[in-house]
Amino acid sequence: MCQHTEPNYLHRLTPLFFMAIISENLTGDVVKAHFLPVLQTLSKDKVANIRMNVAKSIQILGINLKAAV
């Protein structure tokens, strides 16, 4: 998950796609502890495409976590 600090924006997209896919198999505590800090960092990214994908990832995380409850 350290790719969220890479200079290449395509590398910063990778953790977002990873989080969206794997979140359906994780608990809310894991998501909160490990994914939210990355999402917070990337939500302030200078590239608009990254910020848009952060929003999409948050939407998917919300759906997956709601389904798990």
JOKACOR-V621574 format. One line per field, one symbol per residue. psi: psi as a letter, one per 20 degrees, with the letter a starting at -180 (. if undefined). A space follows every 10 residues. Layout:
# JOKACOR-V621574
psi=???
This chain:
# JOKACOR-V621574
psi=jiiijqhphh hhhghggggh gihijqrhgg gghhhghghg giijqiphhg hghgggghgg ggghhhhi.
